Amino acid sequence: MARLGELERAVMNVLWARQEPVSVRAVHAELADRGLAYTTVMTVLTRLAAKNVVRRERQGRAWLYAPAASREEYVAELMLEALELTGDRGSALVRFAQSVSNDEADALRQALERGET
């Protein structure tokens, strides 16, 4: 899974907030406070599509973009990739479990009890 830079994360946050695929123009409008050029947003979306982080489909002359995975799926994949960096996954998981809040630990415990994957 591709790691995202700061601008890519901002673009993805716009896409994750939407329920439907959106145009470059719509993403550009959402990021108007950043003063980005339209072509910059277009380039970022094109690169995200090349990295398979977003899906795009043609609608008339425009491309519409949508996330290839949910935010939760993306973050989970990053976490799994981080686990691959250690020689001792068990120790890394224990260290992670020790660092989460009680509510997060409860959520993990409940997911494990339900057998969620």
N, CA and C of each residue as an Amber inpcrd file, in Angstrom:
protein
   351
   0.8580000  -1.1740000   0.0000000   0.0000000   0.0000000   0.0000000
   0.9010000   1.2330000   0.0000000   0.5560000   2.1690000  -0.8240000
   1.3470000   3.3970000  -0.9420000   1.1660000   4.2790000   0.2890000
   2.2730000   4.7950000   0.7870000   2.1990000   5.7790000   1.8710000
   1.8920000   7.1290000   1.2390000   1.1150000   7.9220000   1.9360000
   0.6490000   9.1880000   1.3830000   1.4050000  10.3660000   1.9660000
   1.7150000  11.3240000   1.1060000   2.2730000  12.5810000   1.5490000
   1.1620000  13.4700000   2.0970000   1.5310000  14.6270000   2.6060000
   0.5670000  15.5200000   3.2440000  -0.5400000  15.9780000   2.2880000
  -0.1910000  16.3570000   1.0720000  -1.1970000  16.7990000   0.1050000
  -2.0600000  15.6180000  -0.3550000  -1.4360000  14.4640000  -0.5370000
  -2.2100000  13.2760000  -0.9100000  -3.2160000  12.9250000   0.1840000
  -2.8240000  13.0420000   1.4430000  -3.7590000  12.7800000   2.5520000
  -4.9200000  13.7710000   2.5300000  -4.6290000  15.0230000   2.2520000
  -5.6920000  16.0330000   2.1880000  -6.6900000  15.6830000   1.0800000
  -6.1890000  15.2740000  -0.0660000  -7.0540000  14.8750000  -1.1790000
  -7.8660000  13.6390000  -0.7900000  -7.2000000  12.6610000  -0.1720000
  -7.9140000  11.4490000   0.2270000  -8.9820000  11.7530000   1.2740000
  -8.7240000  12.6870000   2.1740000  -9.7390000  13.0550000   3.1700000
 -10.9960000  13.5880000   2.4940000 -10.8180000  14.3370000   1.4140000
 -11.9700000  14.8210000   0.6500000 -12.7240000  13.6300000   0.0590000
 -11.9960000  12.7040000  -0.5450000 -12.6440000  11.5460000  -1.1740000
 -13.3170000  10.6450000  -0.1430000 -12.6400000  10.4060000   0.9890000
 -13.2360000   9.5550000   2.0200000 -14.4860000  10.1720000   2.6170000
 -14.6120000  11.4750000   2.5970000 -15.7850000  12.1550000   3.1490000
 -16.9920000  12.0770000   2.2160000 -16.7620000  11.7240000   0.9760000
 -17.8390000  11.6800000  -0.0200000 -18.3820000  10.2620000  -0.1680000
 -19.6480000  10.1750000  -0.5040000 -20.2850000   8.8780000  -0.7280000
 -20.2550000   8.4600000  -2.1950000 -19.9250000   9.4140000  -3.0540000
 -19.9440000   9.1490000  -4.4930000 -18.6310000   9.6250000  -5.1110000
 -18.2850000   9.0900000  -6.2930000 -17.0910000   9.5750000  -6.9880000
 -17.2200000  11.0600000  -7.3050000 -16.0910000  11.7670000  -7.2640000
 -16.1030000  13.2060000  -7.4810000 -15.0750000  13.6160000  -8.5260000
 -15.3040000  14.7760000  -9.1010000 -14.4240000  15.3190000 -10.1340000
 -13.2420000  16.0440000  -9.5100000 -12.2470000  16.3230000 -10.3360000
 -11.1070000  17.1270000  -9.8970000 -11.6140000  18.4860000  -9.4170000
 -12.5550000  19.0520000 -10.1470000 -13.0960000  20.3660000  -9.7940000
 -13.6930000  20.3600000  -8.3890000 -14.4180000  19.2920000  -8.0280000
 -15.0250000  19.2030000  -6.7050000 -13.9570000  19.0940000  -5.6170000
 -12.9230000  18.3050000  -5.8690000 -11.8330000  18.1730000  -4.8970000
 -11.1090000  19.5090000  -4.7640000 -10.8380000  20.1500000  -5.8960000
 -10.1720000  21.4450000  -5.8930000 -10.9780000  22.4580000  -5.0740000
 -12.2880000  22.4600000  -5.2290000 -13.1500000  23.3930000  -4.4870000
 -13.0800000  23.1200000  -2.9850000 -13.0380000  21.8480000  -2.6020000
 -12.9460000  21.4940000  -1.1800000 -11.6250000  21.9510000  -0.5680000
 -10.5900000  22.0200000  -1.3800000  -9.2570000  22.3970000  -0.8940000
  -8.9200000  23.8550000  -1.2110000  -9.9360000  24.6640000  -1.5030000
  -9.7260000  26.0510000  -1.9380000  -8.9130000  26.8640000  -0.9390000
  -9.0630000  26.5780000   0.3500000  -8.3460000  27.3490000   1.3620000
  -6.8330000  27.1420000   1.3080000  -6.3770000  26.1390000   0.5770000
  -4.9430000  25.8710000   0.4490000  -4.3020000  26.6590000  -0.6930000
  -5.1190000  27.2540000  -1.5430000  -4.5920000  28.0320000  -2.6600000
  -3.8920000  27.1940000  -3.7120000  -4.3330000  25.9630000  -3.8990000
  -3.7100000  25.0590000  -4.8700000  -4.2250000  25.3370000  -6.2820000
  -3.3670000  25.1570000  -7.2460000  -3.7900000  25.2430000  -8.6400000
  -4.6330000  24.0200000  -8.9800000  -5.5820000  24.1930000  -9.8680000
  -6.4120000  23.0920000 -10.3400000  -5.5330000  21.9640000 -10.8640000
  -4.4960000  22.3220000 -11.6170000  -3.6200000  21.3020000 -12.2080000
  -2.8510000  20.5190000 -11.1430000  -2.5720000  21.1460000 -10.0140000
  -1.9020000  20.4360000  -8.9150000  -2.8040000  19.3400000  -8.3730000
  -4.0660000  19.6680000  -8.1500000  -5.0260000  18.6780000  -7.6550000
  -5.1960000  17.5670000  -8.6830000  -5.2650000  17.9380000  -9.9540000
  -5.3980000  16.9410000 -11.0170000  -4.1970000  15.9980000 -11.0210000
  -3.0070000  16.5320000 -10.8740000  -1.7910000  15.7200000 -10.8560000
  -1.7830000  14.7710000  -9.6650000  -2.1680000  15.2710000  -8.4960000
  -2.2080000  14.4210000  -7.3030000  -3.1910000  13.2690000  -7.5090000
  -4.3640000  13.5570000  -8.0340000  -5.3520000  12.5020000  -8.2690000
  -4.8650000  11.4980000  -9.3140000  -4.2110000  11.9740000 -10.3440000
  -3.6660000  11.0750000 -11.3680000  -2.6130000  10.1540000 -10.7620000
  -1.7590000  10.7020000  -9.9140000  -0.7260000   9.8870000  -9.2550000
  -1.3410000   8.8840000  -8.2860000  -2.3710000   9.3070000  -7.5560000
  -3.0490000   8.3810000  -6.6520000  -3.7120000   7.2410000  -7.4240000
  -4.2280000   7.5410000  -8.6020000  -4.8030000   6.4830000  -9.4470000
  -3.7110000   5.5240000  -9.9160000  -2.5480000   6.0490000 -10.2800000
  -1.4280000   5.2060000 -10.7120000  -0.9390000   4.3090000  -9.5800000
  -1.0640000   4.7870000  -8.3380000  -0.6610000   4.0040000  -7.1600000
  -1.7730000   3.0510000  -6.7080000  -2.9080000   3.0680000  -7.4110000
  -4.0810000   2.2490000  -7.0720000  -4.6840000   2.5990000  -5.7100000
  -4.5240000   3.8360000  -5.2930000  -5.1300000   4.3040000  -4.0490000
  -6.5310000   4.8300000  -4.3340000  -6.7460000   5.3120000  -5.5540000
  -8.0820000   5.7380000  -5.9770000  -8.4500000   5.0160000  -7.2690000
  -9.7650000   4.9080000  -7.4650000 -10.3010000   4.4080000  -8.7330000
 -10.7990000   5.6170000  -9.4950000 -10.7110000   5.5510000 -10.7970000
 -11.2690000   6.6450000 -11.5780000 -12.0680000   6.0830000 -12.7300000
 -13.1100000   6.8310000 -13.0700000 -13.9740000   6.4380000 -14.1800000
 -14.2920000   7.6800000 -14.9950000 -14.4300000   7.4770000 -16.2690000
 -14.7040000   8.5780000 -17.1890000 -16.1890000   8.8880000 -17.1640000
 -16.5170000  10.1700000 -17.0710000 -17.9000000  10.6290000 -17.2210000
 -17.8660000  11.8180000 -18.1570000 -18.2190000  11.5720000 -19.3970000
 -18.0910000  12.6120000 -20.4120000 -16.6240000  12.9260000 -20.6300000
 -16.2550000  14.1790000 -20.4920000 -14.8570000  14.5780000 -20.6710000
 -14.0740000  14.5740000 -19.3640000 -14.7810000  14.3830000 -18.2610000
 -14.1290000  14.4640000 -16.9450000 -13.8800000  13.0730000 -16.3610000
 -12.8970000  13.0010000 -15.4750000 -12.6580000  11.8060000 -14.6710000
 -13.3150000  12.0140000 -13.3190000 -13.9320000  10.9530000 -12.8050000
 -14.4640000  10.9680000 -11.4500000 -13.6150000  10.0310000 -10.6050000
 -13.3190000  10.4430000  -9.3850000 -12.4060000   9.7060000  -8.5150000
 -13.1110000   9.2540000  -7.2400000 -12.7370000   8.0570000  -6.7870000
 -13.2550000   7.5120000  -5.5310000 -12.1420000   6.6980000  -4.8790000
 -12.1560000   6.6030000  -3.5610000 -11.1300000   5.8070000  -2.8880000
 -11.2170000   4.3360000  -3.3010000 -10.0740000   3.6970000  -3.4440000
 -10.0500000   2.2690000  -3.7520000 -10.3650000   1.4480000  -2.5070000
 -10.1520000   2.0190000  -1.3330000 -10.4310000   1.3530000  -0.0590000
 -10.8980000   2.4010000   0.9370000 -11.5790000   1.9500000   1.9650000
 -12.0100000   2.8790000   3.0110000 -10.7840000   3.3610000   3.7880000
 -10.9660000   4.4260000   4.5130000  -9.8820000   4.9500000   5.3610000
  -9.4110000   3.8600000   6.3330000 -10.3690000   3.1340000   6.9250000
 -10.0380000   2.0890000   7.8930000  -9.2340000   0.9560000   7.2370000
  -9.6250000   0.5670000   6.0390000  -8.8780000  -0.4730000   5.3220000
  -7.4740000   0.0040000   4.9900000  -7.3500000   1.2550000   4.5800000
  -6.0430000   1.8180000   4.2460000  -5.1230000   1.8220000   5.4700000
  -5.6400000   2.3110000   6.5980000  -4.8280000   2.3890000   7.8160000
  -4.4550000   0.9880000   8.2980000  -5.3920000   0.0550000   8.2370000
  -5.0970000  -1.3140000   8.6590000  -3.9790000  -1.9150000   7.8050000
  -4.0070000  -1.6460000   6.5170000  -2.9490000  -2.1520000   5.6260000
  -1.5960000  -1.5370000   5.9930000  -1.5780000  -0.2600000   6.3120000
  -0.3270000   0.3780000   6.7500000   0.1920000  -0.2650000   8.0310000
  -0.7200000  -0.5650000   8.9440000  -0.3200000  -1.1990000  10.1990000
   0.2700000  -2.5870000   9.9420000  -0.3380000  -3.3340000   9.0430000
   0.1850000  -4.6610000   8.7130000   1.5670000  -4.5620000   8.0530000
   1.7350000  -3.5760000   7.1880000   3.0470000  -3.3730000   6.5700000
   4.0930000  -3.0160000   7.6130000   3.7150000  -2.2140000   8.6030000
   4.6460000  -1.8550000   9.6690000   5.0440000  -3.0920000  10.4680000
   4.1080000  -3.9990000  10.6790000   4.4310000  -5.2360000  11.3990000
   5.4540000  -6.0790000  10.6450000   5.4310000  -5.9860000   9.3240000
   6.3900000  -6.7410000   8.5070000   7.8240000  -6.2470000   8.7120000
   7.9790000  -5.0340000   9.2290000   9.3070000  -4.4570000   9.4190000
  10.0210000  -5.0180000  10.6410000   9.2860000  -5.6660000  11.5180000
   9.8870000  -6.1900000  12.7410000  10.1910000  -7.6740000  12.5930000
  11.1980000  -8.1100000  13.2920000  11.5150000  -9.5340000  13.3030000
  10.6690000 -10.2900000  14.3060000   9.9820000  -9.5710000  15.1690000
   9.1740000 -10.1850000  16.2220000   7.8080000  -9.5210000  16.2590000
   6.9100000 -10.0350000  15.4460000   5.5710000  -9.4490000  15.3480000
   4.8440000  -9.4700000  16.6800000   5.0220000 -10.5590000  17.4340000
   4.3530000 -10.6840000  18.7290000   4.7420000  -9.5540000  19.6680000
   6.0340000  -9.2750000  19.7610000   6.4940000  -8.1910000  20.6350000
   5.9680000  -6.8410000  20.1610000   5.9510000  -6.6310000  18.8560000
   5.4380000  -5.3710000  18.3160000   3.9470000  -5.2290000  18.6360000
   3.1940000  -6.3160000  18.5210000   1.7680000  -6.2630000  18.8360000
   1.5350000  -5.9950000  20.3220000   2.3540000  -6.6220000  21.1740000
   2.2180000  -6.3730000  22.6110000   2.5060000  -4.9120000  22.9190000
   3.5610000  -4.3690000  22.3320000   3.9120000  -2.9680000  22.5570000
   2.7820000  -2.0510000  22.0790000   2.2030000  -2.3760000  20.9270000
   1.0810000  -1.5980000  20.4120000  -0.1020000  -1.6720000  21.3720000
  -0.4230000  -2.8850000  21.8260000  -1.5590000  -3.0710000  22.7300000
  -1.3690000  -2.2920000  24.0270000  -0.1370000  -2.1690000  24.4840000
   0.1390000  -1.4220000  25.7060000  -0.0220000   0.0830000  25.5110000
   0.0020000   0.5250000  24.2790000  -0.0520000   1.9620000  24.0180000
  -1.4540000   2.4790000  23.7030000  -2.4270000   1.6050000  23.5420000
  -3.7740000   2.0570000  23.1920000  -4.5670000   2.4030000  24.4450000
  -5.6090000   3.1930000  24.2520000  -6.4850000   3.5730000  25.3640000
  -7.3290000   2.3750000  25.7950000  -7.9760000   2.5100000  26.9410000
  -8.8600000   1.4410000  27.4230000  -9.9950000   1.1750000  26.4420000
 -10.5720000   2.2340000  25.8720000 -11.6550000   2.0630000  24.8960000
 -11.1630000   1.3320000  23.6540000  -9.9650000   1.6890000  23.1870000
  -9.3970000   1.0100000  22.0100000  -9.0850000  -0.4520000  22.3280000
  -8.5750000  -0.7110000  23.5230000  -8.2970000  -2.0950000  23.9270000
  -9.6000000  -2.8890000  23.9830000 -10.6650000  -2.2790000  24.5050000
 -11.9700000  -2.9550000  24.5440000 -12.4630000  -3.2730000  23.1350000
 -12.2890000  -2.3300000  22.2080000 -12.7060000  -2.5590000  20.8210000
 -11.9240000  -3.7220000  20.2130000 -10.6200000  -3.7700000  20.4640000
  -9.7980000  -4.8810000  19.9660000 -10.2360000  -6.2080000  20.5810000
 -10.4560000  -6.2040000  21.8750000 -10.8760000  -7.4160000  22.5840000
 -12.2040000  -7.9270000  22.0310000 -13.1490000  -7.0330000  21.8510000
 -14.4590000  -7.4230000  21.3250000 -14.3500000  -7.9730000  19.9090000
 -13.5160000  -7.3430000  19.0840000 -13.3310000  -7.8270000  17.7110000
 -12.7250000  -9.2250000  17.7120000 -11.7520000  -9.4570000  18.5750000
 -11.1230000 -10.7790000  18.6670000 -12.1250000 -11.8260000  19.1630000
 -12.9530000 -11.4550000  20.1260000 -13.9570000 -12.3900000  20.6490000
 -14.9990000 -12.7490000  19.5970000 -15.3270000 -11.7920000  18.7290000
 -16.2990000 -12.0610000  17.6620000 -15.6610000 -12.7740000  16.4830000
 -14.3470000 -12.8610000  16.5100000 -13.6440000 -13.5150000  15.4060000
 -13.5920000 -12.6810000  14.1630000 -13.6770000 -11.3390000  14.3070000
 -13.6000000 -10.4490000  13.1560000 -12.1950000 -10.4710000  12.5930000
 -12.1190000 -10.3630000  11.2820000 -10.8200000 -10.3030000  10.6300000
 -10.7200000  -9.0970000   9.7620000
